[in-house]
Amino acid sequence: MRSIWKGSIGFGLVNIPVKLYSGVQNSNLDLDMLDERDHSKIKFQRINEDTRKEVPYEKIVKGYFLKDRYVILDEHDFEEAAPEKNKIIELENFVNIAEINPIYYETSYYTEPEKQGAKAYALLLKALEKSKKAGVGRFVLRSTENLCVIHPMNGVIVITKIRFQQEIRTMDEIKKVDDKAISKKEMEVGLALIKQYSSDFDIASFKDTYSDELLKIIKAKAKGKRVVVKKLKPEKATSDNLYDQLMKSLGGSKKRA
């Protein structure tokens, strides 16, 4: 793998030099947009909305619409607003990772220590494992300040970007359900159903089946064949009564559910 960032993790007065590697990859198939008539690739052009002519890249500026006009920004403005380009992931505090709502998570990076920082890296890794804590810090990647969680995973310190609070929308406009109508016996069966389907989390058991099936179709079409994919049909409830539906689910198998 190729590193995407080099810097240090600031652990108190100790700086641990590390490299960052992308910890995720896209499992979607890489599809091109083509002209239906001759299968030529489609290219996007930057077109002036008024003149309908293509605009050279060097003539493009960025602006923010404020009230009734655009305020144009230049490179100096971006430099002034950008966070200081330091190369330190500064640990600000330590938290229980279970307290971080999953809605905040973005993407993860593996860290690898430089030779001179191996011992300090090992200390931080083991300290995180033993304390069952995760560090919260900030770092600059591609001129943008990012909030992150520093946590151990399989003998490696992982940096996971998380969203800032202001990036999360409020739920003020979301209609919430009224749970007063749920009876005691419905709740008991609901909890029993959760218990029946509970197991240890195994990410390997969940596959990107859509991409696999799509690739099968592509390969078959390349040979002039057509694949018929079996679709899972949801089992229709025989009753509108919630309790009856729960009881039937409780007696069913995981696979059928």
Order of alpha helices (4+ residues) and beta strands (2+ residues): beta-beta-beta-beta-alpha-beta-beta-alpha-beta-beta-beta-alpha-alpha-alpha
